[in-house]
Amino acid sequence: MKQTELLSASRPEDIRTAARILREGGLVGIPTETVYGLAANALDGKACAAIFAAKGRPADNPLIVHISDIKQLYTLVRDVPQEAERLASLYWPGPLTIILPKADCIPDEVSAGLDTVAVRFPSHPAAQAVIRESGLPLAAPSANLSGRPSPTTAQHVLHDLGGKIDAVLDGGPCSVGLESTVVTLACRPPRLLRPGGVTLEQLRAALGEVVLDPAVLNPLAAGAQAASPGMKYKHYAPKASVILLDGTREAYLSYVNSHTEGAGALCYAGDEEALRVPTVCYGSEENPAEQAQELFDALRRLDELGVSTVYARLPETSGVGLAVYNRLIRAAGFEVITL
């Protein structure tokens, strides 16, 4: 087992250390505004293969390439259409990933054998600094064990991957808290593959017609290949089984309070006072952005309750709420009870 070095994003020498590790083919957990990413040189197939090994990630789950300058996009894809330039002008740097036909420099390990590559320009200053200092585009899926809740602090990364990767760069807690929105421009009309901080409504305002992929709300069809991370497998799951309850607040509280044996609740702030089971709260019902920021930390804290089943209320599916819904439905393995 290797020694995982804890670095600080506030120290320029630690930024240089992280960049050196990446240039040498190593793995570094880096902060972004969405979640912490497990970074490697995106142009080095061997280094990217090490990401899959460290995470226990299925090889058919593609990676996202992170850049620190819009000019880098033109070297990673075959063509940059006007739609991509418009989205970049509006939402880069930020929590938006754009999929386009890949250039020959992208290894199959990054694209999972697809003819496309996913690219984003993160807004976190530490992520930008590491990319610039390394001189490389960085492939960086979430820095967690595959299937577990994504990490929003350096401590989450160390908990999952300590001893498996070279270093973690601590840049504090992530501000968005959910992985980036993923939209593909490699088909017509454009298609939203994973919701995030840039909403479906914002994409449609920018591009006109944007289709919501069925796999955002439902399991990926049997035998279908995932075009984006987060589409195919059960993700984000705590140790307990998560069951979503579709109903009003009153129906939710009544159901949980009549099913208390071995149970806990993932609830909105204020609901814990009315529940007769151990609870973890993840923001207020009226604030989906707060829910998004707190969700993954809350899913990890559920493990501390020592329960076998966790009941969560089905969130709204508009705006950022669609991203919260998408993560919860996968954490629950699509198990929903209609009240």
C-alpha positions as YAML, in Angstrom:
chain: A
units: angstrom
residues:
- id: 1
  name: MET
  ca: [0.00, 0.00, 0.00]
- id: 2
  name: LYS
  ca: [1.40, 3.41, -0.99]
- id: 3
  name: GLN
  ca: [1.54, 6.47, 1.24]
- id: 4
  name: THR
  ca: [-1.04, 9.03, 0.17]
- id: 5
  name: GLU
  ca: [0.33, 12.54, 0.66]
- id: 6
  name: LEU
  ca: [-2.07, 15.25, 1.91]
- id: 7
  name: LEU
  ca: [-1.33, 18.54, 0.13]
- id: 8
  name: SER
  ca: [-2.84, 22.00, 0.60]
- id: 9
  name: ALA
  ca: [-4.27, 24.01, -2.27]
- id: 10
  name: SER
  ca: [-3.22, 27.19, -0.47]
- id: 11
  name: ARG
  ca: [0.49, 26.33, -0.82]
- id: 12
  name: PRO
  ca: [2.04, 27.02, -4.26]
- id: 13
  name: GLU
  ca: [4.70, 24.38, -3.62]
- id: 14
  name: ASP
  ca: [1.94, 21.80, -3.06]
- id: 15
  name: ILE
  ca: [0.32, 22.76, -6.37]
- id: 16
  name: ARG
  ca: [3.70, 22.16, -8.00]
- id: 17
  name: THR
  ca: [4.01, 18.80, -6.23]
- id: 18
  name: ALA
  ca: [0.58, 17.69, -7.45]
- id: 19
  name: ALA
  ca: [1.44, 18.76, -10.99]
- id: 20
  name: ARG
  ca: [4.73, 16.87, -10.89]
- id: 21
  name: ILE
  ca: [2.99, 13.68, -9.72]
- id: 22
  name: LEU
  ca: [0.53, 13.99, -12.61]
- id: 23
  name: ARG
  ca: [3.26, 14.57, -15.19]
- id: 24
  name: GLU
  ca: [4.99, 11.43, -13.90]
- id: 25
  name: GLY
  ca: [1.87, 9.33, -14.45]
- id: 26
  name: GLY
  ca: [0.53, 9.38, -10.88]
- id: 27
  name: LEU
  ca: [-2.94, 9.93, -9.40]
- id: 28
  name: VAL
  ca: [-4.01, 12.98, -7.36]
- id: 29
  name: GLY
  ca: [-7.34, 13.79, -5.77]
- id: 30
  name: ILE
  ca: [-8.11, 17.41, -6.66]
- id: 31
  name: PRO
  ca: [-10.90, 19.78, -5.60]
- id: 32
  name: THR
  ca: [-13.38, 21.14, -8.11]
- id: 33
  name: GLU
  ca: [-16.52, 23.19, -7.51]
- id: 34
  name: THR
  ca: [-18.65, 20.06, -8.06]
- id: 35
  name: VAL
  ca: [-16.91, 17.16, -6.25]
- id: 36
  name: TYR
  ca: [-13.30, 16.05, -5.72]
- id: 37
  name: GLY
  ca: [-11.89, 14.41, -8.84]
- id: 38
  name: LEU
  ca: [-9.30, 11.63, -9.14]
- id: 39
  name: ALA
  ca: [-6.96, 13.17, -11.68]
- id: 40
  name: ALA
  ca: [-4.49, 11.64, -14.12]
- id: 41
  name: ASN
  ca: [-2.89, 12.72, -17.39]
- id: 42
  name: ALA
  ca: [-5.77, 12.44, -19.87]
- id: 43
  name: LEU
  ca: [-3.35, 11.73, -22.74]
- id: 44
  name: ASP
  ca: [-1.72, 8.76, -20.96]
- id: 45
  name: GLY
  ca: [-3.77, 5.58, -21.29]
- id: 46
  name: LYS
  ca: [-1.73, 3.77, -18.63]
- id: 47
  name: ALA
  ca: [-2.25, 6.54, -16.08]
- id: 48
  name: CYS
  ca: [-5.98, 6.62, -16.84]
- id: 49
  name: ALA
  ca: [-6.19, 2.85, -16.45]
- id: 50
  name: ALA
  ca: [-4.80, 3.35, -12.93]
- id: 51
  name: ILE
  ca: [-7.85, 5.52, -12.13]
- id: 52
  name: PHE
  ca: [-10.15, 2.57, -12.87]
- id: 53
  name: ALA
  ca: [-8.01, 0.25, -10.74]
- id: 54
  name: ALA
  ca: [-7.92, 2.60, -7.74]
- id: 55
  name: LYS
  ca: [-11.69, 3.23, -7.82]
- id: 56
  name: GLY
  ca: [-12.78, -0.28, -8.77]
- id: 57
  name: ARG
  ca: [-14.54, 1.45, -11.67]
- id: 58
  name: PRO
  ca: [-16.02, -0.56, -14.57]
- id: 59
  name: ALA
  ca: [-13.94, -0.06, -17.73]
- id: 60
  name: ASP
  ca: [-17.00, 0.83, -19.84]
- id: 61
  name: ASN
  ca: [-17.70, 3.97, -17.80]
- id: 62
  name: PRO
  ca: [-16.10, 6.94, -19.63]
- id: 63
  name: LEU
  ca: [-14.06, 9.69, -17.95]
- id: 64
  name: ILE
  ca: [-14.35, 13.49, -18.15]
- id: 65
  name: VAL
  ca: [-11.35, 15.52, -19.31]
- id: 66
  name: HIS
  ca: [-10.70, 18.77, -17.42]
- id: 67
  name: ILE
  ca: [-9.07, 21.82, -19.02]
- id: 68
  name: SER
  ca: [-7.97, 25.26, -17.80]
- id: 69
  name: ASP
  ca: [-8.27, 27.22, -21.04]
- id: 70
  name: ILE
  ca: [-10.95, 27.13, -23.73]
- id: 71
  name: LYS
  ca: [-8.20, 26.81, -26.36]
- id: 72
  name: GLN
  ca: [-7.45, 23.30, -25.05]
- id: 73
  name: LEU
  ca: [-10.88, 22.12, -26.18]
- id: 74
  name: TYR
  ca: [-9.87, 22.52, -29.83]
- id: 75
  name: THR
  ca: [-6.97, 20.05, -29.37]
- id: 76
  name: LEU
  ca: [-9.13, 17.35, -27.76]
- id: 77
  name: VAL
  ca: [-12.07, 17.14, -30.19]
- id: 78
  name: ARG
  ca: [-12.43, 16.92, -33.97]
- id: 79
  name: ASP
  ca: [-14.72, 19.92, -34.31]
- id: 80
  name: VAL
  ca: [-16.14, 22.63, -32.04]
- id: 81
  name: PRO
  ca: [-19.63, 23.60, -33.25]
- id: 82
  name: GLN
  ca: [-21.27, 26.95, -32.54]
- id: 83
  name: GLU
  ca: [-23.45, 25.30, -29.88]
- id: 84
  name: ALA
  ca: [-20.37, 24.30, -27.91]
- id: 85
  name: GLU
  ca: [-18.90, 27.79, -28.20]
- id: 86
  name: ARG
  ca: [-22.17, 29.28, -26.96]
- id: 87
  name: LEU
  ca: [-22.36, 26.96, -23.97]
- id: 88
  name: ALA
  ca: [-18.72, 27.61, -23.15]
- id: 89
  name: SER
  ca: [-19.25, 31.38, -23.29]
- id: 90
  name: LEU
  ca: [-22.18, 31.09, -20.88]
- id: 91
  name: TYR
  ca: [-21.13, 28.37, -18.43]
- id: 92
  name: TRP
  ca: [-17.36, 27.86, -18.58]
- id: 93
  name: PRO
  ca: [-15.59, 27.83, -16.29]
- id: 94
  name: GLY
  ca: [-18.27, 26.00, -14.34]
- id: 95
  name: PRO
  ca: [-20.19, 22.76, -13.69]
- id: 96
  name: LEU
  ca: [-20.95, 21.85, -17.32]
- id: 97
  name: THR
  ca: [-19.45, 18.98, -19.34]
- id: 98
  name: ILE
  ca: [-19.78, 18.96, -23.13]
- id: 99
  name: ILE
  ca: [-19.47, 15.74, -25.18]
- id: 100
  name: LEU
  ca: [-18.09, 15.98, -28.74]
- id: 101
  name: PRO
  ca: [-16.41, 13.62, -31.25]
- id: 102
  name: LYS
  ca: [-12.91, 12.97, -29.91]
- id: 103
  name: ALA
  ca: [-9.55, 13.76, -31.46]
- id: 104
  name: ASP
  ca: [-7.00, 11.00, -32.02]
- id: 105
  name: CYS
  ca: [-5.00, 12.05, -28.94]
- id: 106
  name: ILE
  ca: [-7.72, 10.76, -26.56]
- id: 107
  name: PRO
  ca: [-6.92, 7.21, -25.38]
- id: 108
  name: ASP
  ca: [-9.61, 4.53, -25.37]
- id: 109
  name: GLU
  ca: [-9.27, 4.31, -21.58]
- id: 110
  name: VAL
  ca: [-10.70, 7.83, -21.33]
- id: 111
  name: SER
  ca: [-13.55, 7.38, -23.81]
- id: 112
  name: ALA
  ca: [-14.37, 3.78, -22.81]
- id: 113
  name: GLY
  ca: [-14.02, 2.89, -26.49]
- id: 114
  name: LEU
  ca: [-16.57, 5.49, -27.63]
- id: 115
  name: ASP
  ca: [-15.91, 7.88, -30.51]
- id: 116
  name: THR
  ca: [-16.62, 10.85, -28.23]
- id: 117
  name: VAL
  ca: [-14.96, 12.62, -25.33]
- id: 118
  name: ALA
  ca: [-16.46, 14.58, -22.43]
- id: 119
  name: VAL
  ca: [-14.72, 17.87, -21.59]
- id: 120
  name: ARG
  ca: [-15.21, 20.53, -18.95]
- id: 121
  name: PHE
  ca: [-13.49, 23.67, -17.65]
- id: 122
  name: PRO
  ca: [-13.83, 23.70, -13.83]
- id: 123
  name: SER
  ca: [-14.15, 27.00, -11.98]
- id: 124
  name: HIS
  ca: [-12.31, 25.95, -8.81]
- id: 125
  name: PRO
  ca: [-9.05, 27.94, -8.68]
- id: 126
  name: ALA
  ca: [-7.05, 24.97, -7.33]
- id: 127
  name: ALA
  ca: [-8.22, 22.71, -10.17]
- id: 128
  name: GLN
  ca: [-7.27, 25.37, -12.71]
- id: 129
  name: ALA
  ca: [-3.88, 25.90, -11.03]
- id: 130
  name: VAL
  ca: [-3.00, 22.19, -11.12]
- id: 131
  name: ILE
  ca: [-4.04, 21.85, -14.77]
- id: 132
  name: ARG
  ca: [-2.00, 24.91, -15.75]
- id: 133
  name: GLU
  ca: [1.03, 23.87, -13.71]
- id: 134
  name: SER
  ca: [0.99, 20.31, -15.08]
- id: 135
  name: GLY
  ca: [0.59, 21.49, -18.68]
- id: 136
  name: LEU
  ca: [-1.87, 18.62, -19.21]
- id: 137
  name: PRO
  ca: [-5.58, 18.03, -19.69]
- id: 138
  name: LEU
  ca: [-6.64, 15.89, -16.73]
- id: 139
  name: ALA
  ca: [-9.06, 12.97, -16.75]
- id: 140
  name: ALA
  ca: [-10.85, 13.10, -13.40]
- id: 141
  name: PRO
  ca: [-13.90, 11.09, -12.34]
- id: 142
  name: SER
  ca: [-15.10, 11.48, -8.76]
- id: 143
  name: ALA
  ca: [-12.40, 10.50, -6.26]
- id: 144
  name: ASN
  ca: [-14.33, 7.78, -4.44]
- id: 145
  name: LEU
  ca: [-14.66, 4.02, -4.52]
- id: 146
  name: SER
  ca: [-16.99, 3.09, -7.36]
- id: 147
  name: GLY
  ca: [-20.63, 3.08, -6.28]
- id: 148
  name: ARG
  ca: [-20.04, 5.10, -3.10]
- id: 149
  name: PRO
  ca: [-21.24, 8.70, -2.57]
- id: 150
  name: SER
  ca: [-18.99, 11.15, -4.37]
- id: 151
  name: PRO
  ca: [-16.49, 13.07, -2.19]
- id: 152
  name: THR
  ca: [-17.03, 16.73, -1.37]
- id: 153
  name: THR
  ca: [-14.08, 17.07, 1.06]
- id: 154
  name: ALA
  ca: [-10.46, 15.90, 1.04]
- id: 155
  name: GLN
  ca: [-11.29, 13.73, 4.05]
- id: 156
  name: HIS
  ca: [-13.89, 11.84, 2.00]
- id: 157
  name: VAL
  ca: [-11.19, 11.11, -0.59]
- id: 158
  name: LEU
  ca: [-8.74, 9.86, 2.03]
- id: 159
  name: HIS
  ca: [-11.45, 7.66, 3.58]
- id: 160
  name: ASP
  ca: [-12.09, 5.89, 0.27]
- id: 161
  name: LEU
  ca: [-8.72, 6.00, -1.51]
- id: 162
  name: GLY
  ca: [-6.06, 6.55, 1.14]
- id: 163
  name: GLY
  ca: [-3.17, 4.18, 0.38]
- id: 164
  name: LYS
  ca: [-4.36, 3.69, -3.23]
- id: 165
  name: ILE
  ca: [-3.38, 7.03, -4.79]
- id: 166
  name: ASP
  ca: [-0.34, 9.30, -4.62]
- id: 167
  name: ALA
  ca: [-1.80, 12.47, -3.12]
- id: 168
  name: VAL
  ca: [-4.89, 14.50, -2.24]
- id: 169
  name: LEU
  ca: [-4.94, 18.27, -2.67]
- id: 170
  name: ASP
  ca: [-7.16, 19.79, 0.03]
- id: 171
  name: GLY
  ca: [-9.08, 22.78, -1.31]
- id: 172
  name: GLY
  ca: [-11.88, 22.79, 1.25]
- id: 173
  name: PRO
  ca: [-15.49, 21.67, 0.76]
- id: 174
  name: CYS
  ca: [-17.00, 21.77, -2.73]
- id: 175
  name: SER
  ca: [-19.47, 24.59, -3.39]
- id: 176
  name: VAL
  ca: [-21.85, 22.84, -5.83]
- id: 177
  name: GLY
  ca: [-21.72, 19.37, -4.27]
- id: 178
  name: LEU
  ca: [-23.01, 17.30, -7.23]
- id: 179
  name: GLU
  ca: [-21.12, 16.27, -10.35]
- id: 180
  name: SER
  ca: [-21.33, 18.44, -13.45]
- id: 181
  name: THR
  ca: [-24.17, 18.58, -15.91]
- id: 182
  name: VAL
  ca: [-23.33, 16.46, -19.00]
- id: 183
  name: VAL
  ca: [-24.78, 17.39, -22.39]
- id: 184
  name: THR
  ca: [-23.85, 15.68, -25.64]
- id: 185
  name: LEU
  ca: [-23.58, 17.69, -28.85]
- id: 186
  name: ALA
  ca: [-22.56, 14.57, -30.78]
- id: 187
  name: CYS
  ca: [-26.19, 13.95, -31.77]
- id: 188
  name: ARG
  ca: [-29.15, 15.99, -32.97]
- id: 189
  name: PRO
  ca: [-30.89, 17.44, -31.08]
- id: 190
  name: PRO
  ca: [-28.51, 17.86, -28.11]
- id: 191
  name: ARG
  ca: [-29.21, 15.49, -25.23]
- id: 192
  name: LEU
  ca: [-28.87, 15.95, -21.47]
- id: 193
  name: LEU
  ca: [-27.21, 12.80, -20.12]
- id: 194
  name: ARG
  ca: [-26.63, 13.84, -16.50]
- id: 195
  name: PRO
  ca: [-28.25, 16.79, -14.69]
- id: 196
  name: GLY
  ca: [-26.19, 19.06, -12.46]
- id: 197
  name: GLY
  ca: [-25.62, 22.68, -11.51]
- id: 198
  name: VAL
  ca: [-26.39, 23.91, -15.04]
- id: 199
  name: THR
  ca: [-30.06, 23.04, -15.42]
- id: 200
  name: LEU
  ca: [-32.07, 21.61, -18.31]
- id: 201
  name: GLU
  ca: [-33.97, 24.89, -18.41]
- id: 202
  name: GLN
  ca: [-30.70, 26.83, -18.84]
- id: 203
  name: LEU
  ca: [-29.53, 24.51, -21.61]
- id: 204
  name: ARG
  ca: [-32.81, 24.93, -23.48]
- id: 205
  name: ALA
  ca: [-32.61, 28.70, -23.10]
- id: 206
  name: ALA
  ca: [-29.14, 28.60, -24.70]
- id: 207
  name: LEU
  ca: [-29.66, 25.98, -27.42]
- id: 208
  name: GLY
  ca: [-33.38, 25.64, -28.04]
- id: 209
  name: GLU
  ca: [-34.41, 21.99, -28.16]
- id: 210
  name: VAL
  ca: [-32.52, 19.76, -25.70]
- id: 211
  name: VAL
  ca: [-33.77, 16.22, -25.11]
- id: 212
  name: LEU
  ca: [-33.75, 14.70, -21.62]
- id: 213
  name: ASP
  ca: [-32.18, 11.25, -21.97]
- id: 214
  name: PRO
  ca: [-34.50, 8.54, -20.55]
- id: 215
  name: ALA
  ca: [-31.59, 7.21, -18.42]
- id: 216
  name: VAL
  ca: [-31.68, 10.40, -16.32]
- id: 217
  name: LEU
  ca: [-34.89, 9.21, -14.66]
- id: 218
  name: ASN
  ca: [-34.81, 5.49, -15.42]
- id: 219
  name: PRO
  ca: [-32.31, 2.60, -15.52]
- id: 220
  name: LEU
  ca: [-30.18, 2.45, -18.67]
- id: 221
  name: ALA
  ca: [-31.65, -0.02, -21.15]
- id: 222
  name: ALA
  ca: [-30.22, -3.54, -20.99]
- id: 223
  name: GLY
  ca: [-27.13, -3.87, -23.19]
- id: 224
  name: ALA
  ca: [-26.87, -0.13, -23.83]
- id: 225
  name: GLN
  ca: [-23.46, 1.54, -23.56]
- id: 226
  name: ALA
  ca: [-23.12, 4.49, -21.19]
- id: 227
  name: ALA
  ca: [-22.32, 7.70, -23.09]
- id: 228
  name: SER
  ca: [-21.62, 9.58, -19.88]
- id: 229
  name: PRO
  ca: [-20.44, 8.84, -16.34]
- id: 230
  name: GLY
  ca: [-23.27, 8.21, -13.90]
- id: 231
  name: MET
  ca: [-25.67, 6.58, -16.36]
- id: 232
  name: LYS
  ca: [-25.24, 2.83, -16.10]
- id: 233
  name: TYR
  ca: [-24.46, 1.61, -12.60]
- id: 234
  name: LYS
  ca: [-25.85, 1.99, -9.11]
- id: 235
  name: HIS
  ca: [-24.07, 5.01, -7.68]
- id: 236
  name: TYR
  ca: [-23.79, 7.16, -4.60]
- id: 237
  name: ALA
  ca: [-25.09, 4.44, -2.26]
- id: 238
  name: PRO
  ca: [-24.53, 4.30, 1.51]
- id: 239
  name: LYS
  ca: [-24.25, 0.93, 3.25]
- id: 240
  name: ALA
  ca: [-27.96, 0.88, 4.13]
- id: 241
  name: SER
  ca: [-30.61, 0.27, 1.48]
- id: 242
  name: VAL
  ca: [-32.20, 3.53, 0.33]
- id: 243
  name: ILE
  ca: [-35.91, 3.59, -0.50]
- id: 244
  name: LEU
  ca: [-37.54, 6.70, -1.97]
- id: 245
  name: LEU
  ca: [-41.07, 7.61, -0.89]
- id: 246
  name: ASP
  ca: [-43.21, 9.53, -3.38]
- id: 247
  name: GLY
  ca: [-45.79, 11.57, -1.52]
- id: 248
  name: THR
  ca: [-46.56, 14.61, 0.57]
- id: 249
  name: ARG
  ca: [-44.64, 15.54, 3.70]
- id: 250
  name: GLU
  ca: [-47.47, 14.25, 5.87]
- id: 251
  name: ALA
  ca: [-47.61, 10.92, 4.00]
- id: 252
  name: TYR
  ca: [-43.81, 10.58, 4.25]
- id: 253
  name: LEU
  ca: [-43.74, 11.22, 7.99]
- id: 254
  name: SER
  ca: [-46.62, 8.82, 8.58]
- id: 255
  name: TYR
  ca: [-45.03, 6.03, 6.53]
- id: 256
  name: VAL
  ca: [-41.62, 6.30, 8.18]
- id: 257
  name: ASN
  ca: [-43.10, 6.47, 11.68]
- id: 258
  name: SER
  ca: [-45.00, 3.25, 11.02]
- id: 259
  name: HIS
  ca: [-41.92, 1.45, 9.64]
- id: 260
  name: THR
  ca: [-39.34, 2.17, 12.34]
- id: 261
  name: GLU
  ca: [-37.63, -1.21, 12.80]
- id: 262
  name: GLY
  ca: [-34.02, -0.98, 11.57]
- id: 263
  name: ALA
  ca: [-34.89, 2.26, 9.79]
- id: 264
  name: GLY
  ca: [-33.44, 5.73, 9.41]
- id: 265
  name: ALA
  ca: [-34.44, 8.79, 7.41]
- id: 266
  name: LEU
  ca: [-32.73, 11.12, 4.96]
- id: 267
  name: CYS
  ca: [-34.93, 14.16, 5.41]
- id: 268
  name: TYR
  ca: [-35.31, 17.88, 4.89]
- id: 269
  name: ALA
  ca: [-34.41, 20.30, 7.67]
- id: 270
  name: GLY
  ca: [-37.26, 20.50, 10.17]
- id: 271
  name: ASP
  ca: [-38.63, 17.03, 9.44]
- id: 272
  name: GLU
  ca: [-36.32, 15.35, 11.96]
- id: 273
  name: GLU
  ca: [-38.42, 16.68, 14.85]
- id: 274
  name: ALA
  ca: [-41.47, 14.76, 13.59]
- id: 275
  name: LEU
  ca: [-39.69, 11.46, 12.86]
- id: 276
  name: ARG
  ca: [-39.28, 8.59, 15.30]
- id: 277
  name: VAL
  ca: [-36.16, 7.14, 13.66]
- id: 278
  name: PRO
  ca: [-32.52, 8.30, 13.45]
- id: 279
  name: THR
  ca: [-32.19, 11.05, 10.86]
- id: 280
  name: VAL
  ca: [-29.71, 12.85, 8.62]
- id: 281
  name: CYS
  ca: [-30.84, 16.16, 7.08]
- id: 282
  name: TYR
  ca: [-29.61, 17.54, 3.77]
- id: 283
  name: GLY
  ca: [-30.97, 21.05, 3.37]
- id: 284
  name: SER
  ca: [-34.38, 22.66, 3.32]
- id: 285
  name: GLU
  ca: [-37.24, 21.48, 1.14]
- id: 286
  name: GLU
  ca: [-37.46, 24.88, -0.56]
- id: 287
  name: ASN
  ca: [-33.76, 25.08, -1.51]
- id: 288
  name: PRO
  ca: [-32.60, 22.47, -4.09]
- id: 289
  name: ALA
  ca: [-29.15, 24.11, -4.39]
- id: 290
  name: GLU
  ca: [-28.63, 23.56, -0.65]
- id: 291
  name: GLN
  ca: [-29.80, 19.95, -1.02]
- id: 292
  name: ALA
  ca: [-27.30, 19.44, -3.85]
- id: 293
  name: GLN
  ca: [-24.42, 20.85, -1.82]
- id: 294
  name: GLU
  ca: [-25.17, 18.68, 1.21]
- id: 295
  name: LEU
  ca: [-26.45, 15.45, -0.37]
- id: 296
  name: PHE
  ca: [-23.25, 13.42, -0.72]
- id: 297
  name: ASP
  ca: [-21.99, 14.31, 2.75]
- id: 298
  name: ALA
  ca: [-25.40, 13.33, 4.11]
- id: 299
  name: LEU
  ca: [-25.33, 9.99, 2.26]
- id: 300
  name: ARG
  ca: [-21.96, 9.26, 3.86]
- id: 301
  name: ARG
  ca: [-23.22, 10.24, 7.32]
- id: 302
  name: LEU
  ca: [-26.05, 7.72, 6.96]
- id: 303
  name: ASP
  ca: [-23.44, 5.00, 7.54]
- id: 304
  name: GLU
  ca: [-23.04, 6.30, 11.10]
- id: 305
  name: LEU
  ca: [-26.70, 5.61, 11.95]
- id: 306
  name: GLY
  ca: [-26.25, 1.83, 12.02]
- id: 307
  name: VAL
  ca: [-29.58, 1.21, 10.26]
- id: 308
  name: SER
  ca: [-30.42, -1.27, 7.51]
- id: 309
  name: THR
  ca: [-32.96, 0.85, 5.59]
- id: 310
  name: VAL
  ca: [-33.11, 4.58, 4.92]
- id: 311
  name: TYR
  ca: [-36.27, 6.31, 3.74]
- id: 312
  name: ALA
  ca: [-35.94, 9.50, 1.70]
- id: 313
  name: ARG
  ca: [-38.67, 11.63, 0.21]
- id: 314
  name: LEU
  ca: [-38.71, 11.99, -3.57]
- id: 315
  name: PRO
  ca: [-37.47, 15.50, -4.45]
- id: 316
  name: GLU
  ca: [-38.78, 17.86, -7.09]
- id: 317
  name: THR
  ca: [-37.58, 17.29, -10.66]
- id: 318
  name: SER
  ca: [-37.23, 20.88, -11.89]
- id: 319
  name: GLY
  ca: [-34.12, 23.06, -11.91]
- id: 320
  name: VAL
  ca: [-31.29, 21.77, -9.74]
- id: 321
  name: GLY
  ca: [-33.87, 19.46, -8.11]
- id: 322
  name: LEU
  ca: [-33.59, 17.21, -11.18]
- id: 323
  name: ALA
  ca: [-29.92, 16.60, -10.33]
- id: 324
  name: VAL
  ca: [-30.76, 15.78, -6.70]
- id: 325
  name: TYR
  ca: [-33.48, 13.40, -7.90]
- id: 326
  name: ASN
  ca: [-31.09, 11.74, -10.36]
- id: 327
  name: ARG
  ca: [-28.49, 11.04, -7.65]
- id: 328
  name: LEU
  ca: [-31.04, 9.80, -5.11]
- id: 329
  name: ILE
  ca: [-32.82, 7.50, -7.56]
- id: 330
  name: ARG
  ca: [-29.48, 5.83, -8.32]
- id: 331
  name: ALA
  ca: [-28.51, 5.63, -4.66]
- id: 332
  name: ALA
  ca: [-31.81, 3.81, -4.17]
- id: 333
  name: GLY
  ca: [-31.30, 1.48, -7.13]
- id: 334
  name: PHE
  ca: [-34.57, 2.91, -8.53]
- id: 335
  name: GLU
  ca: [-36.63, 1.58, -5.59]
- id: 336
  name: VAL
  ca: [-39.58, 3.95, -5.14]
- id: 337
  name: ILE
  ca: [-42.76, 3.47, -3.09]
- id: 338
  name: THR
  ca: [-45.73, 5.62, -4.10]
- id: 339
  name: LEU
  ca: [-47.66, 6.71, -1.03]
...
